[in-house]
């Protein structure tokens, strides 16, 4: 089965225009709508939340959500909340498609840490969604036993798609 998604960026218009495009993609049978979770662009979480209300069946996903500019606890809570609001249509694009935006705000990511940090972030997020009550102690994440959702997620297994991870010396 082939699934077709659409990636919407602020280059295509205002937030209201993008929400209208997502609603049109929903009516036309697209599988998913994706928003880049990049610094200084329309905020992917705000856009996917608004689109959850404006659409009925299309899956909603931020792409490039990363554990350097956004804490993994916030990522886990956001995705579980979006899944509830959308009735089980949330997906999470986790990773780093470029580190350029991070450098703009003074975040320097060691290329050797990218894959382990994304892997560990996915594991911690999944543990939270399953209801595992910490602690979660990894190389990059150190959560106490108090690190758990205060609400029941709709699904303990929201799909996580790993974004392109740039390699040292290769443009994102």
Steps between C-alpha positions, in 0.01 A plus 500: 500500500630843408432783743536858389566786738548870454758720671380853565738786573458868564631568149150400381311767692353602831407251773133528399590423138699195607212377712274535195754303293509227764119484500505469121761221524273329753201518263714375208610190691861581586638280776691763693594864534846587626643822643868570556579555867767758430597806697359828364238334279129452578492286809425142399319421824265795469434417135430129563269587791302739283487247219371231733191717540470584129538144366335164553722215381842623388794413726692792652875511550774744586829405335843579633389516863828468683617449858738798495262790450205322664523288811393135445244533781329779305511294179335203675228717653434689176460185289275328754282814523480537122400133474213561743385818325516339156337172596810287435642676195830621646837392370838627618790586273796478736853588405698771337481575130748787531695654782505844337203629702657378820825684428300823457406482869838384626432128523794300369419133453784252495437282192607190694218561751215539252403136445539393866306806624212445255489128583495570873237772459271260310544237774421748779196634317366151437551411868296803605220416257490141632457630851837384628563700814866603497764538573647512150877529512687514175805671364303810396176477700482488880140484621390427854210278604280812484543517120171359375187626323224625724241383247427179311627517142263377233766268354819374665658449158465820300705451182846655517676570172867580521588810299805511280805522719786697344842342497817694578610703201172447313252781456161438666 
